[in-house]
Amino acid sequence: MTTHAPQAAHTVTLPGSLDEAVAALAAMPAAVPVAGGTDLMAAVNSGLLRPAALVGLGRIGEIRGWQYQNGHALLGAGLTHARMGRPDFAALIPALAAAARAAGPPQIRNAGTLGGNIVTAAPTGDALPVLAALEAVLVVAGPEGARREIPVGHLLAGAEMLRPAELVGYVRVPLLHAPQTFLKATGRTGPGRATASVAVVLDPARRYVRCAVGAVAPMPLRPLDAEAWVASLIDWDGDRALAPEVLSAFGDYVAVACIPDPPAPDDGSEPVPLPPAALHLRRTVAALARRALGRALA
Ligand SMILES: Cc1cc2nc3c(=O)[nH]c(=O)nc-3n(C[C@H](O)[C@H](O)[C@H](O)COP(=O)(O)OP(=O)(O)OC[C@H]3O[C@@H](n4cnc5c(N)ncnc54)[C@H](O)[C@@H]3O)c2cc1C
């Protein structure tokens, strides 16, 4: 482990293993882990965060690649977007590779990591709807070699949180060996940030379609009824094709589930229409979901 103290108040520790990083965090409760620094340094630069010490994760080789485990891939939290965007990774988990390729400009993709994307948990995090659709599980490293698992959906919903000195070490995702898509619409929310995104994952073994919508709510949304409905219409032993009107109906089903109409007033007065911006977003989600499923089935 290397430690630098450029100023008395700012210690930067560079551990070489996950357990060393956890130990450094446990020894310095005021320290903050930093991976690529793309989110963290933005918070520091804007004055939102003044960490007393940093524990850098960039030298931890064990979390920068992936390994295979019982039909799953165990992805290191230190995988960069650039690495996940490469063809060998795209052959394994196509939707995550597509999300990684869409995540910001090249300098952000070169530095930003999967673990940072998850822990920041921004609604616009591109990896998040893919991980939600894949029902990914986080392998969390804690003090004294402890490991525990948290479904990514629980972390993003705030149902479970990282405890002090814990780090996301790995992300376990199923290898489904079937088409997957990720599509993203961008607008005026920042450079390349999603206004809406949709991940669609086919699961032929379970004859199921998994879909998650990003950026329209604080966490990715799963339109479960729409998934079950469309999965029941697919000829899983045949060509899997669906008619254009079925794809459109799926898009609408997903969009209304994620951006519902305002509740009807109690007093029997006229229902309030969806505001124009929400209506526009709903149309965007419908178009993304229709195209994403169409491409996955093509
Ligand atoms: C200009 C710009 C454009 C961007 N565009 C996009 C975009 O289009 N799509 C997108 O999804 N994101 C985008 N981002 C956000 C950012 O690049 C990603 O969220 C990135 O994946 C964050 O990873 P990082 O390694 O840089 O995280 P860091 O900044 O190092 O860390 C982020 C947070 O996660 C914590 N952390 C990091 N790793 C771990 C770990 N293993 N365990 C526990 N905690 C950890 C840190 O303590 C910190 O709180 C953009 C950012 C910028 C500045």
The ligand as a MOL file (V3000), in Angstrom:
LIG
                    3D

  0  0  0     0  0            999 V3000
M  V30 BEGIN CTAB
M  V30 COUNTS 53 58 0 0 0
M  V30 BEGIN ATOM
M  V30 1 C -18.7510 15.3410 -18.0740 0
M  V30 2 C -19.3640 14.0850 -17.5050 0
M  V30 3 C -20.2090 13.3270 -18.3050 0
M  V30 4 C -20.7780 12.1620 -17.8070 0
M  V30 5 N -21.6120 11.4470 -18.6120 0
M  V30 6 C -22.1560 10.3070 -18.1430 0
M  V30 7 C -23.0320 9.5490 -18.9680 0
M  V30 8 O -23.3420 9.8830 -20.1110 0
M  V30 9 N -23.5470 8.4020 -18.4420 0
M  V30 10 C -23.2500 7.9800 -17.1800 0
M  V30 11 O -23.7530 6.9410 -16.7690 0
M  V30 12 N -22.4320 8.6970 -16.3770 0
M  V30 13 C -21.8850 9.8330 -16.8270 0
M  V30 14 N -21.0590 10.5660 -16.0030 0
M  V30 15 C -20.8820 10.1510 -14.6130 0
M  V30 16 C -19.6460 9.2830 -14.2840 0
M  V30 17 O -18.6750 9.3520 -15.2690 0
M  V30 18 C -20.0450 7.8160 -14.0630 0
M  V30 19 O -21.0340 7.7170 -13.0560 0
M  V30 20 C -18.8230 6.9660 -13.6670 0
M  V30 21 O -19.1570 5.6260 -13.9090 0
M  V30 22 C -18.4080 7.1310 -12.2190 0
M  V30 23 O -17.3120 6.2600 -11.9820 0
M  V30 24 P -15.9720 6.7630 -11.2770 0
M  V30 25 O -15.0720 5.5870 -11.2060 0
M  V30 26 O -15.4300 7.9740 -11.9180 0
M  V30 27 O -16.5540 7.1220 -9.8300 0
M  V30 28 P -15.8580 8.0440 -8.7290 0
M  V30 29 O -16.0690 9.4680 -9.0830 0
M  V30 30 O -14.4810 7.6020 -8.4320 0
M  V30 31 O -16.7680 7.6630 -7.4690 0
M  V30 32 C -18.1460 7.9650 -7.4770 0
M  V30 33 C -18.7240 7.5840 -6.1000 0
M  V30 34 O -18.6720 6.1780 -5.9450 0
M  V30 35 C -17.8730 5.8120 -4.8220 0
M  V30 36 N -17.1680 4.5920 -5.2490 0
M  V30 37 C -16.4600 4.4150 -6.4000 0
M  V30 38 N -16.1010 3.1270 -6.5190 0
M  V30 39 C -16.5860 2.4830 -5.4310 0
M  V30 40 C -16.5430 1.1280 -4.9730 0
M  V30 41 N -15.9340 0.1540 -5.6770 0
M  V30 42 N -17.1600 0.8150 -3.8070 0
M  V30 43 C -17.7840 1.7770 -3.0770 0
M  V30 44 N -17.8590 3.0810 -3.4440 0
M  V30 45 C -17.2650 3.4100 -4.6120 0
M  V30 46 C -17.0020 7.0160 -4.5140 0
M  V30 47 O -16.6510 7.0960 -3.1540 0
M  V30 48 C -17.9520 8.1450 -4.9170 0
M  V30 49 O -18.8690 8.3670 -3.8940 0
M  V30 50 C -20.4800 11.7320 -16.4880 0
M  V30 51 C -19.6160 12.4880 -15.6800 0
M  V30 52 C -19.0560 13.6610 -16.1770 0
M  V30 53 C -18.1260 14.4520 -15.2890 0
M  V30 END ATOM
M  V30 BEGIN BOND
M  V30 1 1 1 2
M  V30 2 1 2 3
M  V30 3 2 2 52
M  V30 4 2 3 4
M  V30 5 1 4 5
M  V30 6 1 4 50
M  V30 7 2 5 6
M  V30 8 1 6 7
M  V30 9 1 6 13
M  V30 10 2 7 8
M  V30 11 1 7 9
M  V30 12 1 9 10
M  V30 13 2 10 11
M  V30 14 1 10 12
M  V30 15 2 12 13
M  V30 16 1 13 14
M  V30 17 1 14 15
M  V30 18 1 14 50
M  V30 19 1 15 16
M  V30 20 1 16 17
M  V30 21 1 16 18
M  V30 22 1 18 19
M  V30 23 1 18 20
M  V30 24 1 20 21
M  V30 25 1 20 22
M  V30 26 1 22 23
M  V30 27 1 23 24
M  V30 28 2 24 25
M  V30 29 1 24 26
M  V30 30 1 24 27
M  V30 31 1 27 28
M  V30 32 2 28 29
M  V30 33 1 28 30
M  V30 34 1 28 31
M  V30 35 1 31 32
M  V30 36 1 32 33
M  V30 37 1 33 34
M  V30 38 1 33 48
M  V30 39 1 34 35
M  V30 40 1 35 36
M  V30 41 1 35 46
M  V30 42 1 36 37
M  V30 43 1 36 45
M  V30 44 2 37 38
M  V30 45 1 38 39
M  V30 46 1 39 40
M  V30 47 2 39 45
M  V30 48 1 40 41
M  V30 49 2 40 42
M  V30 50 1 42 43
M  V30 51 2 43 44
M  V30 52 1 44 45
M  V30 53 1 46 47
M  V30 54 1 46 48
M  V30 55 1 48 49
M  V30 56 2 50 51
M  V30 57 1 51 52
M  V30 58 1 52 53
M  V30 END BOND
M  V30 END CTAB
M  END
